[in-house]
Amino acid sequence: VSHLISEYSTLGFDLNGGYRTFDSNTSDIEDRRDGSQAGARVYAQRRVAESSTIGTTYSVSRSLVREPPTTIHNLMGSYTFAPTTRSLALNLSAGAAYYQADSLQSQITPVANASFSAGITPSTPFGAAYRRQFSQSIGFGRTLLIDYMNVALTQNIGRRLDLTVRGAASFAEDPLIEN
């Protein structure tokens, strides 16, 4: 749900949830896990210039899929620059994630997103992105601290053919698993 307060400002919120069963196809009872996951996000955005927007987002997610149950709080501020007259976009956001696992020590970690895209020429767009996030892993019920980077260079060959070269790397760790 989002609400346009004025032509410059927007407020909104999202809710999500579900029930998940994870089974690794072994006879070991500990490899089967199920439980609910839920989350909420509240955000505000304001256009501060013709091409610039600032915003803030708070989100919380809770997972009961694995032991111990975990909760992650994220608070982020963002800045977007995207002039309508040029093929250019810059998105920056930074903040902190607070991780709580029942019966374990809580921790706080910085999180960030940065992405840039521009047209080197009218037929050659380039993009690069970096993301550091602390989130519930969708497929496995784990909590992951993820660093993700990617670059992409596209060459438009005529109106119907594009050639894209991409590179990406990601690194992830689960704070509940040592080493």
N, C-alpha and C positions, 0 to 999 in steps of 0.2 A: 504494500500500500504506500503510495506517495501522495503528497499534497503540495501543490504549487502555491506558496504563500504570496509571492509577487512574481513579476517577470524575471526577477533576479534570484529568488530564494526558493528552495525545496526542502521539505522534511519528509521522512519516510521510515517505515519499518518492515521487516520481513520475519516470518516465523517458519521453522521447518522442523520435521521430526519423522521418526519411523522406528521400525522394529527390525532387527537384523539377526540372522543366524549364520554363523561361520563354522564350517565343518571342513577339516583338512583330510577327510577320507581315510582316517586311521581308526583303529579300534580303541585307542586311548581316549578315555572320557574327558581328559583335560584339553584335548585338541578341539573339542566342540564348545563353542561359546555362542550365547545369544543374549540379547538385551535391547534396550531402547536407546536411541540417540535423539537429541533435540537441540535446537539452537534458535537464537534470536539476534537480530541486527537492527540498530537504530542509527539513522544517518541524517546529516544536514549538509546542504550545499548552497553556496552563494556565488553568483557571478560577480567578480570584482572589476572586470574590465571587459571590453568587447571580446577578447580572446582568452581570458583567464578565469578560472573557477577555483575556489577553495572549499574544503569540506572537512568534516570530522565524522568518524564512524566508531560506534561501540558495538561489539558483538560478544556473545557468550555461547558456548556449546558445552553440552554435557553428554557423556557416553557411559552407559552401563554395560557395554558389550564385554569388556575384559575386566579382570580384577587387577588392581583396585579401580573403582569408578573414577573418572577424571572430568575435570571442568577446566575450560580455557576461556579467559577473558582477554579481549583485544581492544585496545584503544588506539586509534590512528588519526592523524591529520593528513590532508592531501592537497596537492596543487596540480592543476592541469592547465597547460598552455596549448591552444590549438587555433591558430588564426585561420579564418575562413578563406583568406586570399592566397594562402600558400599551402603546399603539401608538406606540412610539418605538424608534429604532435609530441608533446613532452608531458609525461605523467609521473609525479613523484608523490610518495606517501611514506610516512614513517610513524613509529609509535612503539608500543610495548605490548607484550603478551604475558599474562600471568597464568601460570599453570598450577593447578591444584590436583593432586592425586590423593584420594583418601588414604590415610595411614602412612603417607610418604611426605617428605619435605617438599614444600612448594618452591617454585622458582619463577623469576621474572627474566625475560629476555627481550632484546630489541628485535623489532620486525620492520621490514622495509619493502617497498616496491619501487622500481624505477623502469620506465620504458620510454623509448625514443623511436620515432619513425620520421623519415624525411625522404623526399624525392631527390636522388642524386641528379637525375635528369627527369624529364616528364615521363619517360618510359622505364625508369630504373628506380623503384622504391627500395629503401633499406630500413631495417628495423632491428632494434636490440632491446633486451629486457633482462632485469635481474629481480628476483623475488626471494625474500626470506620470510617464511611464515611458520607459525606454530599452529597445527590444526589436527582435527580428528581424521585419521586415514579412513577414507570411505570404505575400502574393500575389506579391511582386516580388523577394524575396531581398535586399532592402535592409535597412539598419539605420536605425531611425528613433527620434528623440527626440520624443515626442508629449506635448502638453498638451491635455487634454480636459475640458470642463465641460458639465454638463447640469442642467436643472431639469424637474420634472414636477408638475403639479397635476391631480388626478383628482376628479371629482364622481360619486359613485354615484347613479344615478337608478333607483330601484327595485332589485329583486333581479337583473335580467338586463341592465341597461344601465349602462355607464360612459362618461363623457366625459372624455378626457384631453387636456390641453394640454402640449406639450413644447417645450423649446428646448435647443439644443446647439450647441457650437462646438468645433472642434479645430484645432490648429496643429501641424505636423510639419516636421522637417528631417532630412536625411541628412547626417551629418558628413563623408561621403566626397565630397560634391558642394559645391563652393564657391558661395556666393551663392544 
